[in-house]
Amino acid sequence: MPDYCRPTIPASTIFITAHLLDRASDLLVRHVDILREAVRSVRADRPFEIEAWVTLPDHFHAVWRLPGRDADCSAHMASIKARFQEGLLRAGMHPSLTPTPPPGDVALWQDDFREYRVRDELDLGRLISYCNLNPVKHGLVADPFDWPHSSIHRDMRVSLRAGLAAANRLDPARRRILGPAEALSRDHPLTDPIRPGRDRRPQTHMPTSARANAPVGPA
């Protein structure tokens, strides 16, 4: 992987890695629904696009596209960390905490996280593929499409929908068989980039234009 730096350029695309303090924990996949809700609530307050996301037992990788004048990736991350822990506590869970957490940080997580500013489309494709293949790298699955906590399933849905729309344009009569291209609405659960998914065989990287048009809404 490349060297990491703190990006300060607004509207950057950022590769993110965040780890739990306990590297033997499976907390993130055990409570992925709470993590998902934390991310949703943060994005509702300060929107950003998710180009890719993979949640593993003790860490996650993501590619975020920050909007407009936003260059403060740290604020987004701090909020996600805090809201995840708050969600656990609201659910009656009390995971082990460090005795003296750093001021202003959340004790479940490592003090810092990695940020890397994506340079171009080639860099973006490589990092999205890195997210998709990370469960294989860690020996969790043999096939990236077998890992449920990955945006690879959302990307597959986008690819299928694009292919369906093209087929319908070429042969409208087939619409009765294939169904409308809009079948996956904004509220469809598989449009959530960090929701578990079990569909298989999409492409592992699609053009930015296709991901930008992908609906990413609450399940």
N, C-alpha and C positions, 0 to 999 in steps of 0.2 A: 504494500500500500504506500501512497505518497506521503511526503512530509505534511504535517498539519500546521495550520496557522489560524489566527483570529481574523476573520474577514471583517472589514470595516466599510465595505462598499454597499450602499443601499441597493435593494432589489436584486441581491445576489442569489444564486442557487448554491445551497450549502449541503455538504455531506456531514451527517451527524452520527456520533457514536456515544452512547451513555451506558454505564455499567452500574449494577448494584454493588454495594460494599461486599456482600457475601457472594463470591463467584461460584459457590456450589448451590445457590438457591435456584428454585424454579418459579419464584414468585410472579414473574412477569407473564408467564404463560398460564399459570394457575389462575391468575386474576386478570387475564387480558381484557375482560369486559370493563374492569375498573380503569385500566390504562386507556382503553379506547374512549371511555367517557371523559377522562381527564384531557385527552388530546382534543376531543370535540369542544369541550367548554373553553379551552384556551384559544382554539381557532375561532370560536364565536366572538371572543373578546378582541382578539388581534389576529385577523385572518392571515393565513399563508397557505400555499399550495403544497400538496404532498406528491412528489414525483415517484417516490418509492419508499417502502417501509417493510422491515422484517423484524419481528419480535422473537427473541430467543429466550431461554429460561432465565438468564441472568443479565442480559443486555439487549439493546436494540440498535439497529442501524436505520438511518432514514436519509432521504434526499428531500430537502425543503426548498421551495422557491419563495423568497420574501418579496413582499409587494412594495411598490412606491419608494418612499423614503426610509423604509424600515431596514436598519442594519443591525438591530439588537437581537441576535439569535439567542443570546444568553438569557434574556428576559423570558422568551418563550419556553426555554428549557427549564428555567427555575420554576415557572408556573406549572409545567407538566409534572415535574418531580413532586412539588408540593401538593398538587391536587390528587395525584395518585395515592400519596400517603394519606391524605384526608379521606379519600374514598375508602381505603382499607379500614381506617378507624371508624368511619360511619357504618361500615358493614360488620363491625364488631370484631375485626381482626387486629391483633397486636403483634406484628412481626418484631423480631429482635432488632434493637437499635444500638448504635454505639453509645457508650457512656457519656461522651462529650462531643456531640456533633458540632461541626464548624458553624460559627455564627452565620445566620441567614441561609444555611443550607439544610437539606433534608437528610436525616441520618440514614435512611435506607440506601442512599446512593453514594457512589464515590464523589469526592469533593468537586471534581472537575468533569468535563466531557470534551470530546474531540470535535472540532469544526474544521472543515476544509472547503475552501471556495472552489466550486466547479468552474473550469476555465472555458470549456467549449462543449459542443455537442458530442464529440468523441469522448471527452472526459465524462460527460453525463451518462452516455451509454455504458461505459465501463463501470461506473459506480452503481448504476441500476443493476447491472449484471452481478456485481459483487453482492448487493443485497439479496438478489434472487438466489444466488448459489451459496450463501452463507450457512444455511442449515446443513447442506451437504458437507461443506468444509469442516463443520463441527461434529460430523458423524451422526447427526440426528435423523437423517433420512438419506436414502440413496438417490432420490429424485427430488429436485426442488419443488415440483408440483405436489409432492406428498406432504409438504410442510404447510399446515393450515394458516399460520399467522404471518402472512406475506401478501404484499400488494400484487404479486404475480398473478393472483386470481382475478383481481380487478382488471389488470391489464389484458388478461385473456378475454374477459367479458367485453371490453372495449374493442378488441380485435374482432371478436365474433360479431358484434353489432355492426362494425364497419363493413365486414364481409357480407352480412345479411342485407344491409342497405344497398350495397353495390349490386348484389344479386337481384334485389327487387327492382332496382332501376333498369337492369338489363332485361328482366322478364317479369313484368308486374303480375302476370297470371300466377307466378309461383308464390305470391304473397299468401295465398290461401293455405299453402303447405308450410312455408317457412315462418309465417307470422310477421307482424310489423317490426321494423327496425327499432321502434321506440319501446319494445317490450320491457327493456330494463330501464325503469324510470329512475329519477333521482332518489326515490325512497327505497329502491331495491336493496336488500341487505348486502349483496355482493358488490355494490358500488363503494362500499367502505373499504379504504385501503389497508386497514389493519384488522378487519374482521376475519375470523377463520373462514377459509374456503377450501373446497375439495375438488374443484374442476381441474382438468388437465390439458396440457399441450398447447398453451399459447406461445407466441414469440416472447423472448425474454426482454426485448427492448423495442419500443415503438417510437416513431418520430414525436418530437415535443408537441407538435400541433395536435396529434391525436390525444395525447395525455391531457393537454390543456383543455380540450373539449369534453373530457370524461366527467360525468357527474360524480361528485364525491359528497354524499350527504349522509345524514344519520340513518341508521337501520331501524 
